[in-house]
Amino acid sequence: MVKSFFMRSVICTIVFSIVLFSMSALADEISPGIFRTPDTRFDNLPDFPFTPNYIELDGLRFHYVDEGPRDGAAVLLLHGEPTWSYLYRHMIPPLVAAGHRVIAPDLMGFGRSDKPTSVEDHSHQRHVAQMRALVLALDLNDITMFVQDWGGLIGLRVLAEEPDRFARVIVANTGLPGSGGLRGYIGYPLFRFLLWWEGTVTWEELSENPSFIRWAAYSQTVEDMPVGKIVGLVAAGKEGALDLELVTAYDAPFPDARYKAGPRIMPYLVPSELRENAAAWEVLEQWEKPFLTAFSDSDPITRGGEVEFQQRIPGARNRDHLTIQGAGHFLQETHGPQLADAIIRFMQEP
């Protein structure tokens, strides 16, 4: 029996070593702690024929879609997590057909952009700095910005730093939690305590109630986040909402768990910079340019969040805001053409 146990242990060790070696051989670790998804992972994705564009930021390769005439009015589309610019595939063509230049970046750690494994590389401020650097590098002006999920937390901070470069804003299923004073200091520790109290969340529990706190807790305990399944779950409110081809497309940037530091840590960081966000709100509360909300009626994560924007931002008052009927969190996936049409009409307003 001892000999049999010893042989099984040796065999398991050999098999495990082979698996690790195979993963390392397939992985594209361009420098210690920096992964780059092989280009072949993005071959033949459905409805995504766009030419990749790259810029180097902080020594990392940053990807963005850039379609339409260079002299067209700039439309900046910012995704959240765990998605990437693929989320905008149904919105880019009609916006380009309307004569606009459409820029859809991949956040660092997502899509075709490089994927650092260090948590420190994914701070809220660093994402803001990188997106601002892209806007400046492309010298974008008179920007119409559409943001959703983490796209809002990042994009609205960029707007606060570069308000003169933006002409109008559409926010969808997002927020910008900000607090000054004591709340600004204790808010994030309290959030982390709530995550600890929530404990381990299983996929079944998340599927049953995909609230933000459950999603954040799940992201911190799951060994290998099933990105494509998650997009399907919160896009349409039920597991299996996306067919296998689309699940594979959302999984494409992430060959294995080592590439997923960004998707894993971002939910944990949502309230990490409350005081910095409060400073951004000081700019937003003076924003008189057009500001539109387009929230879903069925998003369990941000439902009702549009009210704060409508009440606090001058450019959002006295406006017919949109409620996207029958949409979940990732409304671009299910209602992309409708959103593109709303952006086009919004840009035509005097």
C-alpha positions as CSV (number, residue, x, y, z in Angstrom):
1,M,0.0,0.0,0.0
2,V,2.9,2.4,0.9
3,K,4.6,1.6,-2.4
4,S,1.3,2.2,-4.3
5,F,0.8,5.5,-2.5
6,F,4.4,6.5,-3.3
7,M,4.0,5.7,-7.0
8,R,0.8,7.6,-7.3
9,S,2.5,10.6,-5.6
10,V,5.4,10.5,-8.0
11,I,3.1,10.2,-11.0
12,C,1.0,13.2,-9.8
13,T,4.1,15.3,-9.3
14,I,5.3,14.5,-12.8
15,V,2.0,15.2,-14.4
16,F,1.7,18.5,-12.4
17,S,5.2,19.5,-13.5
18,I,4.3,18.8,-17.1
19,V,1.2,20.9,-16.9
20,L,3.1,23.8,-15.4
21,F,5.8,23.5,-18.0
22,S,3.2,23.4,-20.8
23,M,1.4,26.5,-19.4
24,S,4.7,28.3,-19.2
25,A,5.7,27.4,-22.7
26,L,2.3,28.6,-24.1
27,A,2.3,31.8,-22.0
28,D,3.7,35.0,-23.5
29,E,5.5,36.5,-20.5
30,I,7.3,39.4,-22.2
31,S,9.0,40.5,-18.9
32,P,8.8,39.4,-15.3
33,G,5.2,39.8,-14.2
34,I,4.0,41.1,-17.6
35,F,1.9,38.9,-19.8
36,R,0.9,39.6,-23.4
37,T,-1.9,37.6,-25.0
38,P,-0.8,35.9,-28.2
39,D,-2.3,37.5,-31.3
40,T,-3.7,34.2,-32.5
41,R,-6.2,34.3,-29.6
42,F,-8.0,37.2,-31.4
43,D,-8.2,35.5,-34.9
44,N,-11.6,35.3,-36.4
45,L,-13.6,36.7,-33.6
46,P,-17.3,37.2,-34.7
47,D,-18.1,40.8,-35.7
48,F,-14.8,42.3,-34.8
49,P,-12.8,43.1,-38.0
50,F,-11.2,46.2,-36.6
51,T,-7.4,46.8,-37.1
52,P,-5.5,46.9,-33.8
53,N,-3.6,50.0,-32.8
54,Y,-0.9,50.2,-30.1
55,I,0.8,52.9,-28.0
56,E,3.4,52.4,-25.3
57,L,2.4,53.7,-21.9
58,D,4.5,53.2,-18.7
59,G,6.6,50.7,-20.7
60,L,3.5,48.6,-21.5
61,R,1.7,48.0,-24.8
62,F,-1.7,49.6,-24.8
63,H,-4.3,48.7,-27.4
64,Y,-7.1,50.7,-28.9
65,V,-9.6,50.5,-31.8
66,D,-9.5,53.6,-33.9
67,E,-12.1,53.6,-36.7
68,G,-13.6,56.3,-39.0
69,P,-12.2,59.5,-40.5
70,R,-9.4,61.1,-38.5
71,D,-11.1,64.5,-39.0
72,G,-14.5,63.2,-37.7
73,A,-15.9,64.1,-34.3
74,A,-14.2,61.9,-31.7
75,V,-16.3,59.4,-29.8
76,L,-14.5,57.7,-26.9
77,L,-16.0,54.4,-25.7
78,L,-14.6,53.1,-22.4
79,H,-15.4,49.6,-21.2
80,G,-15.4,48.2,-17.7
81,E,-14.4,44.9,-16.3
82,P,-14.1,42.0,-17.0
83,T,-14.9,43.0,-20.6
84,W,-12.8,44.7,-23.3
85,S,-13.3,46.7,-26.5
86,Y,-15.1,43.7,-28.0
87,L,-18.1,44.9,-26.0
88,Y,-18.5,47.8,-28.5
89,R,-18.5,45.8,-31.7
90,H,-22.2,46.6,-32.4
91,M,-21.8,50.3,-31.7
92,I,-18.6,51.1,-33.7
93,P,-19.9,50.5,-37.2
94,P,-23.0,52.8,-37.0
95,L,-21.0,55.5,-35.3
96,V,-18.4,55.3,-38.1
97,A,-21.2,55.3,-40.7
98,A,-22.4,58.5,-39.2
99,G,-19.1,60.1,-39.9
100,H,-17.5,59.9,-36.5
101,R,-14.0,58.9,-35.4
102,V,-14.5,56.1,-32.8
103,I,-11.8,55.2,-30.3
104,A,-12.4,52.2,-28.1
105,P,-9.3,51.4,-25.9
106,D,-8.6,48.3,-23.9
107,L,-7.8,49.1,-20.3
108,M,-4.4,47.8,-19.2
109,G,-4.8,44.2,-18.1
110,F,-7.7,43.7,-20.6
111,G,-8.2,42.8,-24.3
112,R,-5.1,43.2,-26.4
113,S,-3.4,45.5,-23.9
114,D,-0.5,44.1,-21.7
115,K,-1.4,42.3,-18.5
116,P,0.6,43.1,-15.4
117,T,0.3,40.5,-12.6
118,S,1.0,43.0,-9.8
119,V,-2.0,44.4,-7.9
120,E,-0.1,47.8,-7.6
121,D,-0.2,48.1,-11.4
122,H,-4.0,48.2,-11.4
123,S,-4.6,51.1,-9.1
124,H,-7.5,53.4,-10.0
125,Q,-5.1,56.4,-10.4
126,R,-2.8,54.5,-12.7
127,H,-5.7,53.6,-15.0
128,V,-6.8,57.2,-15.0
129,A,-3.2,58.3,-15.9
130,Q,-3.0,55.9,-18.7
131,M,-6.3,56.9,-20.2
132,R,-5.4,60.5,-19.9
133,A,-2.1,59.8,-21.6
134,L,-3.9,58.2,-24.5
135,V,-6.2,61.1,-24.9
136,L,-3.3,63.5,-25.0
137,A,-1.2,61.3,-27.3
138,L,-4.0,61.1,-29.8
139,D,-4.6,64.9,-29.2
140,L,-8.4,64.3,-29.0
141,N,-10.6,67.3,-28.6
142,D,-14.3,68.0,-28.7
143,I,-14.8,64.5,-27.4
144,T,-18.1,62.7,-26.9
145,M,-17.4,60.1,-24.2
146,F,-19.6,57.0,-23.5
147,V,-18.7,55.2,-20.3
148,Q,-20.0,52.1,-18.6
149,D,-18.9,50.2,-15.4
150,W,-15.2,50.9,-14.7
151,G,-15.2,53.0,-17.8
152,G,-17.1,55.6,-15.8
153,L,-14.8,55.5,-12.7
154,I,-11.8,56.1,-15.0
155,G,-13.3,58.3,-17.8
156,L,-15.0,60.8,-15.4
157,R,-11.7,61.3,-13.6
158,V,-10.0,62.0,-16.9
159,L,-12.7,64.5,-17.7
160,A,-12.1,66.2,-14.4
161,E,-8.4,66.6,-15.3
162,E,-9.0,67.6,-18.9
163,P,-12.5,69.2,-19.0
164,D,-11.7,71.4,-22.0
165,R,-11.2,68.4,-24.2
166,F,-14.7,67.0,-23.7
167,A,-17.9,68.2,-25.4
168,R,-20.5,65.9,-24.0
169,V,-20.8,62.7,-21.9
170,I,-23.1,59.7,-21.8
171,V,-22.9,57.5,-18.7
172,A,-24.5,54.0,-18.6
173,N,-24.6,51.6,-15.6
174,T,-21.7,53.2,-13.7
175,G,-20.9,55.5,-10.8
176,L,-18.2,57.5,-9.2
177,P,-18.3,56.9,-5.4
178,G,-16.7,59.8,-3.6
179,S,-16.5,61.1,-0.1
180,G,-14.5,63.7,1.8
181,G,-13.6,64.0,5.4
182,L,-13.8,61.0,7.7
183,R,-15.9,59.0,5.2
184,G,-13.2,59.4,2.6
185,Y,-10.8,57.7,5.0
186,I,-12.9,54.9,6.5
187,G,-15.0,54.0,3.4
188,Y,-12.5,51.7,1.8
189,P,-11.5,49.9,5.0
190,L,-15.3,49.4,5.7
191,F,-15.8,48.0,2.2
192,R,-13.0,45.5,2.7
193,F,-14.5,44.5,6.1
194,L,-17.8,43.8,4.3
195,L,-16.0,41.6,1.7
196,W,-14.4,39.7,4.6
197,W,-17.8,39.3,6.2
198,E,-19.3,38.1,2.9
199,G,-16.7,35.4,2.7
200,T,-16.4,32.9,-0.1
201,V,-19.0,33.3,-2.8
202,T,-19.7,30.3,-5.1
203,W,-20.7,30.6,-8.8
204,E,-24.1,29.3,-7.8
205,E,-24.6,32.0,-5.2
206,L,-23.4,34.7,-7.6
207,S,-25.8,33.4,-10.3
208,E,-28.7,33.5,-7.8
209,N,-28.0,37.1,-6.7
210,P,-25.3,39.0,-8.8
211,S,-25.2,42.0,-6.5
212,F,-22.1,44.2,-6.4
213,I,-20.9,43.0,-3.0
214,R,-21.3,39.3,-4.0
215,W,-19.5,40.0,-7.3
216,A,-16.6,41.7,-5.5
217,A,-16.4,38.8,-3.0
218,Y,-16.5,36.2,-5.7
219,S,-13.7,38.0,-7.7
220,Q,-11.4,37.7,-4.7
221,T,-12.0,34.0,-3.9
222,V,-12.4,32.3,-7.3
223,E,-9.3,30.5,-8.5
224,D,-9.8,31.2,-12.2
225,M,-12.4,33.7,-13.1
226,P,-14.7,32.5,-15.9
227,V,-14.8,35.8,-17.7
228,G,-17.1,34.9,-20.6
229,K,-19.7,33.3,-18.4
230,I,-19.7,36.3,-16.1
231,V,-20.3,38.7,-19.0
232,G,-23.2,36.5,-20.1
233,L,-24.6,36.3,-16.6
234,V,-24.7,40.1,-15.9
235,A,-25.4,41.1,-19.5
236,A,-28.8,39.4,-19.7
237,G,-29.4,38.4,-16.1
238,K,-29.0,34.7,-16.5
239,E,-26.3,32.1,-16.9
240,G,-25.8,30.8,-20.5
241,A,-27.1,34.0,-22.0
242,L,-24.3,34.1,-24.5
243,D,-23.6,31.3,-27.0
244,L,-20.2,29.5,-26.8
245,E,-18.7,31.6,-29.6
246,L,-19.3,34.8,-27.7
247,V,-18.1,33.4,-24.4
248,T,-14.9,32.4,-26.2
249,A,-14.5,35.9,-27.6
250,Y,-14.7,37.4,-24.1
251,D,-12.3,34.8,-22.8
252,A,-9.9,35.4,-25.7
253,P,-7.6,37.9,-23.9
254,F,-7.1,35.5,-20.9
255,P,-5.5,32.2,-21.8
256,D,-5.3,31.2,-18.1
257,A,-5.5,32.7,-14.6
258,R,-2.1,34.4,-14.8
259,Y,-3.5,36.9,-17.3
260,K,-6.5,37.9,-15.1
261,A,-5.0,40.1,-12.4
262,G,-6.9,43.1,-13.8
263,P,-10.4,41.4,-13.8
264,R,-9.7,39.9,-10.3
265,I,-8.6,43.1,-8.5
266,M,-10.8,45.8,-10.1
267,P,-14.0,45.0,-8.2
268,Y,-11.9,45.2,-5.0
269,L,-10.8,48.7,-6.0
270,V,-14.1,50.4,-6.7
271,P,-14.2,52.5,-3.5
272,S,-10.4,52.7,-3.1
273,E,-10.0,56.4,-4.0
274,L,-13.1,58.1,-2.5
275,R,-11.3,61.4,-1.7
276,E,-9.8,61.6,-5.3
277,N,-13.3,60.9,-6.7
278,A,-14.8,63.6,-4.4
279,A,-12.3,66.0,-6.0
280,A,-13.5,65.0,-9.4
281,W,-17.1,65.6,-8.4
282,E,-16.1,69.2,-7.7
283,V,-15.5,69.6,-11.4
284,L,-18.5,67.6,-12.4
285,E,-20.8,69.7,-10.3
286,Q,-19.7,72.7,-12.4
287,W,-20.2,70.8,-15.7
288,E,-22.7,72.6,-17.9
289,K,-22.0,70.9,-21.2
290,P,-24.5,68.1,-22.3
291,F,-24.6,65.1,-20.0
292,L,-26.9,62.2,-20.6
293,T,-27.7,59.0,-18.5
294,A,-28.6,55.8,-20.3
295,F,-29.0,53.2,-17.5
296,S,-30.6,49.8,-17.7
297,D,-33.9,48.9,-16.0
298,S,-32.7,45.5,-15.0
299,D,-29.1,46.0,-13.8
300,P,-28.7,44.6,-10.2
301,I,-25.4,46.4,-9.7
302,T,-26.0,50.0,-10.7
303,R,-29.8,50.4,-10.9
304,G,-30.8,53.8,-9.6
305,G,-27.3,55.2,-9.9
306,E,-28.4,57.6,-12.6
307,V,-30.2,59.8,-10.1
308,E,-27.0,61.1,-8.6
309,F,-25.7,62.2,-12.0
310,Q,-29.0,63.8,-12.9
311,Q,-29.2,65.8,-9.7
312,R,-25.6,66.9,-9.2
313,I,-24.4,67.7,-12.7
314,P,-25.8,70.9,-14.3
315,G,-25.5,69.6,-17.8
316,A,-27.8,66.7,-16.9
317,R,-30.7,68.7,-15.6
318,N,-33.8,69.4,-17.7
319,R,-32.9,66.6,-20.1
320,D,-34.8,63.6,-21.4
321,H,-32.6,60.8,-20.0
322,L,-32.8,57.2,-21.3
323,T,-33.8,54.0,-19.6
324,I,-32.8,51.0,-21.6
325,Q,-35.6,48.5,-21.3
326,G,-34.9,44.8,-20.8
327,A,-31.1,45.4,-20.4
328,G,-28.7,44.0,-17.8
329,H,-25.4,45.4,-16.7
330,F,-23.5,45.0,-20.0
331,L,-26.1,46.7,-22.1
332,Q,-23.7,47.3,-25.0
333,E,-23.9,43.5,-25.6
334,T,-27.6,43.3,-25.9
335,H,-28.6,46.9,-27.0
336,G,-25.6,48.2,-28.9
337,P,-27.3,49.6,-32.0
338,Q,-29.9,51.4,-29.8
339,L,-27.1,53.0,-27.8
340,A,-25.2,54.0,-30.9
341,D,-28.3,55.6,-32.3
342,A,-28.7,57.5,-29.0
343,I,-25.2,58.8,-29.2
344,I,-25.6,59.9,-32.8
345,R,-28.8,61.8,-31.9
346,F,-27.2,63.3,-28.8
347,M,-24.3,64.6,-30.9
348,Q,-26.8,66.2,-33.3
349,E,-28.4,68.3,-30.6
350,P,-27.6,72.0,-30.7
